[in-house]
Amino acid sequence: MPPPGADDRERRSRWLPSPRLSRLLPVVALLAGALGCAATRVDTQWRDPGVTAQDLAFRRVIVIAEVENETTRRTAEDELVRVLAASPRAKARGMQVAPSYPLITQQELSDVTQMRAKMEPAGFDGAVVMRLIGSDERVTHVPGRYEGFYGMAVNYDPGYTRVDRIVRIETSVYSIPEGKRLWSGVTRTMNPSDVPDLVGEVARAVGAELTTQGLLP
């Protein structure tokens, strides 16, 4: 994983926009298989041509949030662990899920060799990696309505300006023993309220997609 540039580091340090935008906006179950109510969808994806559901039948999974802010990283990883571990599929197979931050330092996130040297001896055979690839604003003017009054057009509602947050996250699934990526997808989430909400919505969208493809063990 190459170290990001200065602009990328700034975006990763805050997965969500500034508090000012949060005031203006309405306020992973990777294995869940059910979509939530927020507007999250998988825009693009890639899969290893030979991957099967058996390849994703991991025994011990580590989750990694590639974000420079340590507090945000821990929040994101803890939420993803919670969602994955609560999955009926994970419980049925006895799959164990753990965050990466107790094992992998912030500096080691940019060095795949160092991470693998720690993950393999710890018994992890699968990894789920999330990273921010974009956070943008979309401004839309919603026109007002006009009503007639004694044959004249009267401006009943002047309309308003709507600002949406669009956050794009890349989620990748890796086989640690094989040292390769098995599946990767980019999701688009509209107006997440906070980091746990964002992580949960992305995980549900990814889980639904993997279910559709028949890749969940």
N, C-alpha and C positions, 0 to 999 in steps of 0.2 A: 504494500500500500504506500505509494509515494507521498511524502509530506506535502500538504496543501499550500497554496500561495497565500499571500497576505489577505486578499479579499475573501478567499475561501475560509481562512481561519476565523475571520470576523463573523461570517455567516454561521459557522459551526458553533461558535461560542454562545449563540443564542438561537435555539431552534425555533423560537417564535419571535415575531416583531416586537417593537417597543411597547411599553405600557400605554403610551398615548393612543396607539392604534387599537389596543385591546379595549379601551373605553369606547371607541367608535363602533366596534363590531358586536354583533349578537354573539351573545355568548353561544401482546400480539399474540385477536387470538389466532396465532399462526395455525393452530390445530383446531380452532373452534368450528369452522365450516359454516358459520352463520353470519350474515352481514348485519352491521349495526345501522343506526338511523342517520349518522352523519354522512356528508357527501364525500366519500372516499372511493376511488376507483383505481384499478391497475391500468396505467397508460401503456407501458411497454414491458416486455419481459423477454428473458432468454433462458433456455434450458439445455443441459447437456443432452445430445441426441440419444444417448443410451440410458438415461436415468430412468429408474423405476421406483415404485413405492417402497420396495424393499431397501433401496439405497438410502431412503430417508427414515428408515426404522432405527433411529439412533437410540442408544442406551443412556448416554450421558451427554447433555447439550450445554454449551456455554454460549451466553448471549453477550454481544459486544455493541455498544453504541459509540460510534466514532464521532465524538464531539469533545472539544477542548475544555469546555467548562466542566469541572469535576462534579459539581452539584447536579448539573443537568444530566451528565453521563450516568450518575448513580440513580437518579430518578427514573430515567428512561430504561435502564437495565433492570431495575427492581420491578417496574411495571410489566416489562416483557416476560420476566421470570414468572411473575404472578399469573399472567394470562396463560402462558404455556403450561405451567404446572397444573392449572385448574382444568385443563382440557380432559374430557372423558377418555379420549384416545391415549393421552399421555398417562393417565392414571391406570388404565387397563393394561398398558404395557410396562408399567413401572418405570417410565422414563424419568430421569433426574435432570433438573434444569438449574443452572447456577449463573450468577452475574460474573462478569470478567474482572471487575475492579478490585476484588481482594487478591487476585492472582497477577494481573497485568497492570503495570504502571501506565500513567498517562504518556510518558515518553515512548514506551514500547508499542503503543498503538500504531505507530508508523513503520514498524519493523516486523514483517511477517515471520521471518526466521526466528526472532526472539520469542514471539508469541507462540509459535508452534512448539518451540523447545520447552515451553512451560505447560502447554495444553495437553500434549501427548502423555507425558509422565503422570499428569493428574487424572488420566483416564477418560478424557473427553474424546468422543468420536464424531461429534457434530458441532457445528457453530452456526449461529444466526447473527448476521452482522447488519446493523442499520446505520445509514449515514445520510446526512442532509445534503441534497444537491441543489436546492433552490427554495427561496422564500420570497414571494412577490406580492404586490398589491394590484388589485384590479378595481378601478374606479368606474362606476356606472351611474348615469343619470336616469332616474326613474321619472318619466314625465307625469305631470299632474292631470287631473280630470277637469273637463269643462261641462257645465250644465246650463241649459237654457232657462232664462228668466224673462217672461213677457216678451219673447221673441228675440232676446239679446243673449249673446254668449258671455257667460260670467265665469271667471277663473275661480272654481270651487276649491281646487287643491293645487298648490304651486309645484308639487313634486318634491323630490329630494335626491341627494347624492348618496350612493351606497358604495362602501369600501369593503372589498372582500380580501381576505388573506388566502393565498394559494401556496401550500407547502408541499414540496416534492421530496420524497424519501426513497432511497434505494435500499431494498432489503435483499440480502443474498444468503443462500444456504450452502454451507461447505462441508465436505467430508474431510475430517482432519487426518485420518490415516492415509488417505489417497492424496491429500494436499491439493484438492481441486474444488472448484465451484460447481455445484450441481444445478442450481436454479437462481435466477436473479430477476427482480422486477422493480419498476419505478411506479410509485403510487402518487396520486394527486389528492390532497385533502383540502377541503374548503373550510375556513374559519374554525380551526381547532381552538378549544378554550384554554388548554394548557398542555404540558408535555405528556402526562399520563393519558389524556384524551387522544392526543395525536398518535401515540404509540399503540394504544388499544385499537383505534380505528384502522391504522395501517395493518396491524396484525390480523384483524378480521377480514379485511379485503384480500390480503395475501392468502389467508387460510381458505377463503371461498374459492379463489382462483386455483389453488393447488388441489382442492377437492374436485373442482370441475375437470381438471386434467387427470384425475385418478392417481395423484402422486402422494396422497397421504396414506401412511401404513395403517 
